[in-house]
């Protein structure tokens, strides 16, 4: 039997289709069976996929096409020494943005590119 799971986030509606065996009762109070032991790579891949979906839903819910989108980068002369310093710079920038725009919705992502 095929089941549908609809998730609405802003103007986007996601529909996930999954199969359930015929002998399974579809009740909300059933306890899930223990999962087979997964290896760490599978867990990391699964958790990364779930966090990406959660982030996309967060952005779709809170932002529209009339919002602002900014990509900030460093030039070669001002590159931070470490990832921690880059996160500190971003946190300081976000703090100043929130101070000047207290009602603004802000989402920030720090990405590390290695050459």
PyMOL commands that set and color helices and strands:
alter all, ss='L'
color gray80, all
select helices_A, chain A and resi 40-62+76-78+83-100
alter helices_A, ss='H'
color red, helices_A
select strands_A, chain A and resi 2-9+12-19
alter strands_A, ss='S'
color yellow, strands_A
deselect
rebuild
show_as cartoon
